[in-house]
């Protein structure tokens, strides 16, 4: 499936080259990053090897993990919203009156057990 997007490896190489040119010392000249620079060689080989299409199983696992993470975040948001609503209700409702007393003057025993 061809795409019009640039290769991420090429983008990283260009960014690294620009950073070397920007922050390089006086002994470095633009375009001199060659075989004698071990950092350049290490990053070049790793960017080419690092980018490959994940298999169908890996894509499925990644999607499952992403969906599970989103579900957990949604549940956390929901629990925070419920807690905030509960706090608002507790602040806005007046205190409850004392429980009614029975005819003999004692407290109401509640439902019979």
Secondary structure in CASP SS format (residue, H / E / C, confidence):
PFRMAT SS
TARGET T0000
AUTHOR 0000-0000-0000
METHOD secondary structure of the structure
MODEL  1
X C 1.00
X C 1.00
X C 1.00
X C 1.00
X C 1.00
X C 1.00
X C 1.00
X H 1.00
X H 1.00
X H 1.00
X H 1.00
X H 1.00
X H 1.00
X H 1.00
X H 1.00
X H 1.00
X H 1.00
X H 1.00
X H 1.00
X H 1.00
X H 1.00
X H 1.00
X H 1.00
X C 1.00
X C 1.00
X C 1.00
X C 1.00
X C 1.00
X C 1.00
X C 1.00
X C 1.00
X C 1.00
X C 1.00
X C 1.00
X C 1.00
X C 1.00
X C 1.00
X H 1.00
X H 1.00
X H 1.00
X H 1.00
X H 1.00
X H 1.00
X H 1.00
X H 1.00
X H 1.00
X H 1.00
X H 1.00
X H 1.00
X H 1.00
X C 1.00
X C 1.00
X C 1.00
X C 1.00
X C 1.00
X H 1.00
X H 1.00
X H 1.00
X H 1.00
X H 1.00
X H 1.00
X H 1.00
X H 1.00
X H 1.00
X H 1.00
X H 1.00
X H 1.00
X H 1.00
X H 1.00
X H 1.00
X H 1.00
X H 1.00
X H 1.00
X H 1.00
X H 1.00
X H 1.00
X H 1.00
X H 1.00
X H 1.00
X H 1.00
X H 1.00
X H 1.00
X H 1.00
X H 1.00
X H 1.00
X H 1.00
X H 1.00
X H 1.00
X H 1.00
X H 1.00
X H 1.00
X H 1.00
X C 1.00
X C 1.00
X C 1.00
X C 1.00
X C 1.00
X C 1.00
X C 1.00
X C 1.00
X E 1.00
X C 1.00
X C 1.00
X C 1.00
X C 1.00
X C 1.00
X E 1.00
X C 1.00
X C 1.00
X C 1.00
X C 1.00
X C 1.00
X C 1.00
END
